[in-house]
């Protein structure tokens, strides 16, 4: 079995400040990556502004990069969750039903 490498989107490495952009939370014993509260606020502000008026080109690019990052984090979180479930299932002995 070969491990695949997940390449982060260029938006992640180019547009996010390194400190505090992404937080890690435990959900049902599984590590989940999320955008920080500050980043979520920025995204909400851009979406609210977009509903009222046109965003500048820079703001539109920023919002697009956040969407790309969100897709990436969702993918990574699914991979982590699926791996956790797979490992848990491998450690759990199968129940064998007797009689019919």
Secondary structure, 3 states (H helix, E strand, C coil): CCCCCCCCCHHHHHHCCCCCCEEEEEECCEEEEEECHHHHHHHHHHHHHHHHCCCCHHHHHHHHHHHHHHHHHHHHHHHHHHHHHHHHHHHCCCCCCCCC
